[in-house]
Amino acid sequence: MQTPTATVSKVTISLPPNLLEFADRQAQQLRISRSEIISRALAQAKAAEEERLAAEGYRFYSQEASEFAEASARAFAEVLNHAG
């Protein structure tokens, strides 16, 4: 959501009539501007994308850490077997 001190840029966009009508209804219901409705929708899409990328990264690194732990455990067991 925008803060009063946020820097904004004006843009011109084209929307299908059904999306424009939806944006206008939402803006009227929430008593905010059409621009704010569109800004919030984009902010939500951005947050969802960032969350998806973070989850993908966590899955990758957890798999990598798991593989490292397994390899380390095997190496440690081998060292213990040779020491004993």
N, CA, C and O atoms as a Tinker XYZ file with bonds, in Angstrom:
   336  protein
     1  N      0.832000   -1.183000    0.000000    73     2
     2  CA     0.000000    0.000000    0.000000    64     1     3
     3  C      0.877000    1.248000    0.000000    63     2     4     5
     4  O      1.987000    1.249000    0.532000    81     3
     5  N      0.376000    2.259000   -0.581000    73     3     6
     6  CA     1.119000    3.503000   -0.685000    64     5     7
     7  C      1.125000    4.252000    0.634000    63     6     8     9
     8  O      0.154000    4.241000    1.391000    81     7
     9  N      2.243000    4.896000    0.879000    73     7    10
    10  CA     2.324000    5.803000    2.011000    64     9    11
    11  C      2.317000    7.214000    1.447000    63    10    12    13
    12  O      2.649000    7.406000    0.277000    81    11
    13  N      1.952000    8.189000    2.238000    73    11    14
    14  CA     1.890000    9.561000    1.733000    64    13    15
    15  C      3.206000   10.062000    1.162000    63    14    16    17
    16  O      3.198000   10.923000    0.282000    81    15
    17  N      4.340000    9.546000    1.639000    73    15    18
    18  CA     5.638000   10.015000    1.165000    64    17    19
    19  C      6.202000    9.142000    0.047000    63    18    20    21
    20  O      7.313000    9.393000   -0.419000    81    19
    21  N      5.461000    8.123000   -0.393000    73    19    22
    22  CA     5.963000    7.236000   -1.435000    64    21    23
    23  C      6.071000    7.984000   -2.759000    63    22    24    25
    24  O      5.222000    8.810000   -3.095000    81    23
    25  N      7.128000    7.679000   -3.497000    73    23    26
    26  CA     7.290000    8.230000   -4.831000    64    25    27
    27  C      6.478000    7.377000   -5.786000    63    26    28    29
    28  O      6.563000    6.150000   -5.753000    81    27
    29  N      5.703000    8.012000   -6.626000    73    27    30
    30  CA     4.885000    7.282000   -7.590000    64    29    31
    31  C      5.142000    7.827000   -8.981000    63    30    32    33
    32  O      5.581000    8.965000   -9.146000    81    31
    33  N      4.865000    7.010000   -9.968000    73    31    34
    34  CA     4.972000    7.420000  -11.364000    64    33    35
    35  C      3.623000    7.239000  -12.022000    63    34    36    37
    36  O      2.916000    6.267000  -11.756000    81    35
    37  N      3.275000    8.156000  -12.862000    73    35    38
    38  CA     2.022000    8.037000  -13.615000    64    37    39
    39  C      2.267000    7.173000  -14.841000    63    38    40    41
    40  O      3.278000    7.313000  -15.528000    81    39
    41  N      1.322000    6.275000  -15.102000    73    39    42
    42  CA     1.391000    5.418000  -16.282000    64    41    43
    43  C      0.010000    5.367000  -16.928000    63    42    44    45
    44  O     -1.006000    5.639000  -16.290000    81    43
    45  N      0.003000    5.019000  -18.180000    73    43    46
    46  CA    -1.252000    4.809000  -18.884000    64    45    47
    47  C     -1.331000    3.326000  -19.196000    63    46    48    49
    48  O     -0.399000    2.756000  -19.763000    81    47
    49  N     -2.440000    2.701000  -18.828000    73    47    50
    50  CA    -2.604000    1.282000  -19.108000    64    49    51
    51  C     -3.916000    1.056000  -19.850000    63    50    52    53
    52  O     -4.825000    1.885000  -19.809000    81    51
    53  N     -3.988000   -0.062000  -20.517000    73    51    54
    54  CA    -5.215000   -0.458000  -21.202000    64    53    55
    55  C     -5.742000   -1.711000  -20.529000    63    54    56    57
    56  O     -4.996000   -2.664000  -20.301000    81    55
    57  N     -7.020000   -1.709000  -20.215000    73    55    58
    58  CA    -7.651000   -2.845000  -19.552000    64    57    59
    59  C     -8.898000   -3.255000  -20.309000    63    58    60    61
    60  O     -9.575000   -2.415000  -20.902000    81    59
    61  N     -9.202000   -4.546000  -20.291000    73    59    62
    62  CA   -10.481000   -4.975000  -20.858000    64    61    63
    63  C    -11.618000   -4.364000  -20.023000    63    62    64    65
    64  O    -11.447000   -4.123000  -18.827000    81    63
    65  N    -12.754000   -4.118000  -20.638000    73    63    66
    66  CA   -13.870000   -3.481000  -19.916000    64    65    67
    67  C    -14.264000   -4.191000  -18.624000    63    66    68    69
    68  O    -14.578000   -3.532000  -17.633000    81    67
    69  N    -14.254000   -5.530000  -18.620000    73    67    70
    70  CA   -14.661000   -6.231000  -17.404000    64    69    71
    71  C    -13.694000   -5.997000  -16.246000    63    70    72    73
    72  O    -14.123000   -5.926000  -15.094000    81    71
    73  N    -12.396000   -5.874000  -16.531000    73    71    74
    74  CA   -11.438000   -5.600000  -15.452000    64    73    75
    75  C    -11.539000   -4.155000  -14.973000    63    74    76    77
    76  O    -11.393000   -3.878000  -13.783000    81    75
    77  N    -11.787000   -3.250000  -15.892000    73    75    78
    78  CA   -11.960000   -1.855000  -15.509000    64    77    79
    79  C    -13.190000   -1.695000  -14.618000    63    78    80    81
    80  O    -13.144000   -0.991000  -13.608000    81    79
    81  N    -14.275000   -2.339000  -14.988000    73    79    82
    82  CA   -15.497000   -2.283000  -14.179000    64    81    83
    83  C    -15.254000   -2.892000  -12.799000    63    82    84    85
    84  O    -15.711000   -2.358000  -11.788000    81    83
    85  N    -14.542000   -4.000000  -12.765000    73    83    86
    86  CA   -14.231000   -4.632000  -11.485000    64    85    87
    87  C    -13.387000   -3.706000  -10.615000    63    86    88    89
    88  O    -13.666000   -3.537000   -9.428000    81    87
    89  N    -12.352000   -3.105000  -11.209000    73    87    90
    90  CA   -11.491000   -2.182000  -10.457000    64    89    91
    91  C    -12.297000   -1.010000   -9.920000    63    90    92    93
    92  O    -12.110000   -0.597000   -8.776000    81    91
    93  N    -13.185000   -0.478000  -10.733000    73    91    94
    94  CA   -14.002000    0.650000  -10.292000    64    93    95
    95  C    -14.947000    0.256000   -9.157000    63    94    96    97
    96  O    -15.133000    1.018000   -8.208000    81    95
    97  N    -15.545000   -0.938000   -9.256000    73    95    98
    98  CA   -16.434000   -1.405000   -8.166000    64    97    99
    99  C    -15.656000   -1.582000   -6.865000    63    98   100   101
   100  O    -16.109000   -1.177000   -5.794000    81    99
   101  N    -14.482000   -2.191000   -6.978000    73    99   102
   102  CA   -13.662000   -2.399000   -5.782000    64   101   103
   103  C    -13.233000   -1.066000   -5.174000    63   102   104   105
   104  O    -13.274000   -0.886000   -3.957000    81   103
   105  N    -12.829000   -0.150000   -6.020000    73   103   106
   106  CA   -12.407000    1.167000   -5.537000    64   105   107
   107  C    -13.551000    1.869000   -4.832000    63   106   108   109
   108  O    -13.361000    2.483000   -3.782000    81   107
   109  N    -14.738000    1.778000   -5.411000    73   107   110
   110  CA   -15.898000    2.422000   -4.796000    64   109   111
   111  C    -16.234000    1.776000   -3.454000    63   110   112   113
   112  O    -16.506000    2.474000   -2.477000    81   111
   113  N    -16.216000    0.453000   -3.407000    73   111   114
   114  CA   -16.530000   -0.252000   -2.161000    64   113   115
   115  C    -15.528000    0.073000   -1.057000    63   114   116   117
   116  O    -15.904000    0.245000    0.103000    81   115
   117  N    -14.264000    0.156000   -1.423000    73   115   118
   118  CA   -13.209000    0.417000   -0.431000    64   117   119
   119  C    -12.934000    1.901000   -0.224000    63   118   120   121
   120  O    -12.142000    2.289000    0.636000    81   119
   121  N    -13.608000    2.728000   -1.035000    73   119   122
   122  CA   -13.434000    4.185000   -0.970000    64   121   123
   123  C    -11.978000    4.612000   -1.160000    63   122   124   125
   124  O    -11.436000    5.442000   -0.430000    81   123
   125  N    -11.379000    3.999000   -2.180000    73   123   126
   126  CA   -10.015000    4.373000   -2.564000    64   125   127
   127  C    -10.011000    4.582000   -4.078000    63   126   128   129
   128  O    -11.005000    4.310000   -4.752000    81   127
   129  N     -8.913000    5.055000   -4.592000    73   127   130
   130  CA    -8.836000    5.351000   -6.026000    64   129   131
   131  C     -8.632000    4.078000   -6.850000    63   130   132   133
   132  O     -8.192000    3.046000   -6.343000    81   131
   133  N     -8.961000    4.188000   -8.113000    73   131   134
   134  CA    -8.708000    3.092000   -9.057000    64   133   135
   135  C     -7.204000    2.785000   -9.071000    63   134   136   137
   136  O     -6.806000    1.620000   -9.116000    81   135
   137  N     -6.387000    3.815000   -9.033000    73   135   138
   138  CA    -4.937000    3.614000   -9.028000    64   137   139
   139  C     -4.495000    2.792000   -7.831000    63   138   140   141
   140  O     -3.625000    1.928000   -7.948000    81   139
   141  N     -5.096000    3.061000   -6.680000    73   139   142
   142  CA    -4.729000    2.309000   -5.467000    64   141   143
   143  C     -5.144000    0.848000   -5.596000    63   142   144   145
   144  O     -4.417000   -0.043000   -5.157000    81   143
   145  N     -6.312000    0.594000   -6.197000    73   143   146
   146  CA    -6.755000   -0.792000   -6.416000    64   145   147
   147  C     -5.738000   -1.531000   -7.281000    63   146   148   149
   148  O     -5.334000   -2.647000   -6.955000    81   147
   149  N     -5.330000   -0.914000   -8.373000    73   147   150
   150  CA    -4.373000   -1.547000   -9.282000    64   149   151
   151  C     -3.025000   -1.704000   -8.599000    63   150   152   153
   152  O     -2.365000   -2.730000   -8.763000    81   151
   153  N     -2.608000   -0.700000   -7.835000    73   151   154
   154  CA    -1.351000   -0.765000   -7.113000    64   153   155
   155  C     -1.366000   -1.916000   -6.100000    63   154   156   157
   156  O     -0.384000   -2.648000   -5.978000    81   155
   157  N     -2.468000   -2.073000   -5.382000    73   155   158
   158  CA    -2.579000   -3.170000   -4.408000    64   157   159
   159  C     -2.544000   -4.529000   -5.103000    63   158   160   161
   160  O     -1.911000   -5.462000   -4.609000    81   159
   161  N     -3.217000   -4.643000   -6.242000    73   159   162
   162  CA    -3.220000   -5.909000   -6.977000    64   161   163
   163  C     -1.807000   -6.277000   -7.425000    63   162   164   165
   164  O     -1.398000   -7.433000   -7.316000    81   163
   165  N     -1.068000   -5.297000   -7.927000    73   163   166
   166  CA     0.308000   -5.561000   -8.343000    64   165   167
   167  C      1.205000   -5.879000   -7.147000    63   166   168   169
   168  O      2.086000   -6.733000   -7.244000    81   167
   169  N      0.988000   -5.203000   -6.027000    73   167   170
   170  CA     1.772000   -5.482000   -4.822000    64   169   171
   171  C      1.514000   -6.909000   -4.340000    63   170   172   173
   172  O      2.440000   -7.597000   -3.912000    81   171
   173  N      0.258000   -7.355000   -4.410000    73   171   174
   174  CA    -0.063000   -8.729000   -4.014000    64   173   175
   175  C      0.589000   -9.731000   -4.960000    63   174   176   177
   176  O      1.110000  -10.753000   -4.512000    81   175
   177  N      0.567000   -9.453000   -6.253000    73   175   178
   178  CA     1.200000  -10.339000   -7.232000    64   177   179
   179  C      2.707000  -10.405000   -6.999000    63   178   180   181
   180  O      3.314000  -11.471000   -7.095000    81   179
   181  N      3.299000   -9.261000   -6.693000    73   179   182
   182  CA     4.741000   -9.209000   -6.418000    64   181   183
   183  C      5.078000  -10.011000   -5.167000    63   182   184   185
   184  O      6.042000  -10.777000   -5.164000    81   183
   185  N      4.301000   -9.843000   -4.113000    73   183   186
   186  CA     4.536000  -10.588000   -2.867000    64   185   187
   187  C      4.393000  -12.090000   -3.094000    63   186   188   189
   188  O      5.180000  -12.877000   -2.568000    81   187
   189  N      3.392000  -12.489000   -3.875000    73   187   190
   190  CA     3.192000  -13.913000   -4.169000    64   189   191
   191  C      4.378000  -14.470000   -4.945000    63   190   192   193
   192  O      4.822000  -15.587000   -4.677000    81   191
   193  N      4.894000  -13.707000   -5.901000    73   191   194
   194  CA     6.054000  -14.142000   -6.673000    64   193   195
   195  C      7.290000  -14.263000   -5.793000    63   194   196   197
   196  O      8.049000  -15.224000   -5.914000    81   195
   197  N      7.494000  -13.293000   -4.909000    73   195   198
   198  CA     8.641000  -13.347000   -4.000000    64   197   199
   199  C      8.526000  -14.542000   -3.056000    63   198   200   201
   200  O      9.523000  -15.201000   -2.760000    81   199
   201  N      7.321000  -14.818000   -2.588000    73   199   202
   202  CA     7.094000  -15.967000   -1.710000    64   201   203
   203  C      7.362000  -17.276000   -2.469000    63   202   204   205
   204  O      7.971000  -18.198000   -1.926000    81   203
   205  N      6.905000  -17.351000   -3.725000    73   203   206
   206  CA     7.141000  -18.546000   -4.532000    64   205   207
   207  C      8.633000  -18.766000   -4.755000    63   206   208   209
   208  O      9.119000  -19.892000   -4.650000    81   207
   209  N      9.361000  -17.695000   -5.063000    73   207   210
   210  CA    10.801000  -17.809000   -5.284000    64   209   211
   211  C     11.531000  -18.196000   -4.001000    63   210   212   213
   212  O     12.472000  -18.990000   -4.038000    81   211
   213  N     11.107000  -17.643000   -2.875000    73   211   214
   214  CA    11.735000  -17.996000   -1.600000    64   213   215
   215  C     11.503000  -19.466000   -1.282000    63   214   216   217
   216  O     12.427000  -20.161000   -0.860000    81   215
   217  N     10.287000  -19.943000   -1.479000    73   215   218
   218  CA     9.979000  -21.351000   -1.209000    64   217   219
   219  C     10.808000  -22.254000   -2.117000    63   218   220   221
   220  O     11.313000  -23.287000   -1.678000    81   219
   221  N     10.945000  -21.867000   -3.376000    73   219   222
   222  CA    11.757000  -22.639000   -4.317000    64   221   223
   223  C     13.207000  -22.682000   -3.841000    63   222   224   225
   224  O     13.846000  -23.733000   -3.896000    81   223
   225  N     13.723000  -21.563000   -3.380000    73   223   226
   226  CA    15.089000  -21.509000   -2.856000    64   225   227
   227  C     15.265000  -22.359000   -1.619000    63   226   228   229
   228  O     16.265000  -23.064000   -1.486000    81   227
   229  N     14.300000  -22.303000   -0.707000    73   227   230
   230  CA    14.375000  -23.122000    0.514000    64   229   231
   231  C     14.377000  -24.603000    0.158000    63   230   232   233
   232  O     15.134000  -25.380000    0.739000    81   231
   233  N     13.523000  -25.004000   -0.807000    73   231   234
   234  CA    13.488000  -26.415000   -1.211000    64   233   235
   235  C     14.836000  -26.836000   -1.793000    63   234   236   237
   236  O     15.337000  -27.917000   -1.484000    81   235
   237  N     15.419000  -25.991000   -2.629000    73   235   238
   238  CA    16.708000  -26.310000   -3.240000    64   237   239
   239  C     17.786000  -26.465000   -2.172000    63   238   240   241
   240  O     18.512000  -27.459000   -2.161000    81   239
   241  N     17.894000  -25.485000   -1.275000    73   239   242
   242  CA    18.962000  -25.532000   -0.280000    64   241   243
   243  C     18.724000  -26.600000    0.778000    63   242   244   245
   244  O     19.689000  -27.132000    1.327000    81   243
   245  N     17.481000  -26.929000    1.082000    73   243   246
   246  CA    17.233000  -27.998000    2.048000    64   245   247
   247  C     17.646000  -29.338000    1.450000    63   246   248   249
   248  O     18.188000  -30.192000    2.151000    81   247
   249  N     17.390000  -29.527000    0.143000    73   247   250
   250  CA    17.821000  -30.753000   -0.533000    64   249   251
   251  C     19.341000  -30.828000   -0.550000    63   250   252   253
   252  O     19.922000  -31.881000   -0.287000    81   251
   253  N     19.979000  -29.705000   -0.861000    73   251   254
   254  CA    21.439000  -29.668000   -0.898000    64   253   255
   255  C     22.016000  -29.958000    0.486000    63   254   256   257
   256  O     22.982000  -30.711000    0.605000    81   255
   257  N     21.442000  -29.377000    1.517000    73   255   258
   258  CA    21.917000  -29.606000    2.888000    64   257   259
   259  C     21.712000  -31.061000    3.297000    63   258   260   261
   260  O     22.563000  -31.647000    3.964000    81   259
   261  N     20.584000  -31.642000    2.897000    73   259   262
   262  CA    20.307000  -33.040000    3.212000    64   261   263
   263  C     21.337000  -33.957000    2.560000    63   262   264   265
   264  O     21.848000  -34.879000    3.195000    81   263
   265  N     21.636000  -33.697000    1.295000    73   263   266
   266  CA    22.635000  -34.502000    0.591000    64   265   267
   267  C     24.010000  -34.354000    1.241000    63   266   268   269
   268  O     24.741000  -35.338000    1.354000    81   267
   269  N     24.371000  -33.160000    1.665000    73   267   270
   270  CA    25.654000  -32.928000    2.328000    64   269   271
   271  C     25.697000  -33.675000    3.661000    63   270   272   273
   272  O     26.712000  -34.282000    4.002000    81   271
   273  N     24.596000  -33.630000    4.412000    73   271   274
   274  CA    24.552000  -34.313000    5.706000    64   273   275
   275  C     24.712000  -35.822000    5.534000    63   274   276   277
   276  O     25.423000  -36.465000    6.306000    81   275
   277  N     24.055000  -36.383000    4.530000    73   275   278
   278  CA    24.185000  -37.819000    4.274000    64   277   279
   279  C     25.624000  -38.183000    3.906000    63   278   280   281
   280  O     26.164000  -39.166000    4.413000    81   279
   281  N     26.239000  -37.402000    3.034000    73   279   282
   282  CA    27.621000  -37.674000    2.627000    64   281   283
   283  C     28.562000  -37.523000    3.818000    63   282   284   285
   284  O     29.488000  -38.319000    3.981000    81   283
   285  N     28.335000  -36.518000    4.642000    73   283   286
   286  CA    29.179000  -36.298000    5.813000    64   285   287
   287  C     29.035000  -37.438000    6.810000    63   286   288   289
   288  O     30.024000  -37.876000    7.397000    81   287
   289  N     27.811000  -37.922000    7.007000    73   287   290
   290  CA    27.579000  -39.019000    7.942000    64   289   291
   291  C     28.297000  -40.279000    7.469000    63   290   292   293
   292  O     28.888000  -40.993000    8.279000    81   291
   293  N     28.252000  -40.559000    6.173000    73   291   294
   294  CA    28.952000  -41.736000    5.645000    64   293   295
   295  C     30.460000  -41.596000    5.846000    63   294   296   297
   296  O     31.123000  -42.551000    6.251000    81   295
   297  N     30.999000  -40.420000    5.567000    73   295   298
   298  CA    32.438000  -40.194000    5.723000    64   297   299
   299  C     32.844000  -40.310000    7.187000    63   298   300   301
   300  O     33.887000  -40.887000    7.496000    81   299
   301  N     32.035000  -39.771000    8.085000    73   299   302
   302  CA    32.333000  -39.833000    9.507000    64   301   303
   303  C     32.295000  -41.278000    9.997000    63   302   304   305
   304  O     33.146000  -41.690000   10.785000    81   303
   305  N     31.308000  -42.047000    9.532000    73   303   306
   306  CA    31.200000  -43.460000    9.913000    64   305   307
   307  C     32.416000  -44.224000    9.424000    63   306   308   309
   308  O     32.928000  -45.094000   10.128000    81   307
   309  N     32.879000  -43.910000    8.233000    73   307   310
   310  CA    34.062000  -44.590000    7.693000    64   309   311
   311  C     35.281000  -44.267000    8.519000    63   310   312   313
   312  O     36.088000  -45.157000    8.783000    81   311
   313  N     35.446000  -43.029000    8.936000    73   311   314
   314  CA    36.573000  -42.628000    9.776000    64   313   315
   315  C     36.512000  -43.379000   11.104000    63   314   316   317
   316  O     37.534000  -43.875000   11.578000    81   315
   317  N     35.339000  -43.467000   11.704000    73   315   318
   318  CA    35.185000  -44.180000   12.972000    64   317   319
   319  C     35.498000  -45.654000   12.825000    63   318   320   321
   320  O     36.109000  -46.238000   13.719000    81   319
   321  N     35.104000  -46.265000   11.739000    73   319   322
   322  CA    35.372000  -47.684000   11.495000    64   321   323
   323  C     36.863000  -47.943000   11.348000    63   322   324   325
   324  O     37.363000  -48.964000   11.819000    81   323
   325  N     37.574000  -47.034000   10.703000    73   323   326
   326  CA    39.016000  -47.209000   10.505000    64   325   327
   327  C     39.810000  -46.890000   11.778000    63   326   328   329
   328  O     40.907000  -47.412000   11.972000    81   327
   329  N     39.261000  -46.043000   12.632000    73   327   330
   330  CA    39.949000  -45.647000   13.862000    64   329   331
   331  C     39.809000  -46.734000   14.925000    63   330   332   333
   332  O     40.658000  -46.848000   15.809000    81   331
   333  N     38.755000  -47.522000   14.846000    73   331   334
   334  CA    38.468000  -48.501000   15.888000    64   333   335
   335  C     39.010000  -49.814000   15.626000    63   334   336
   336  O     38.835000  -50.727000   16.432000    81   335
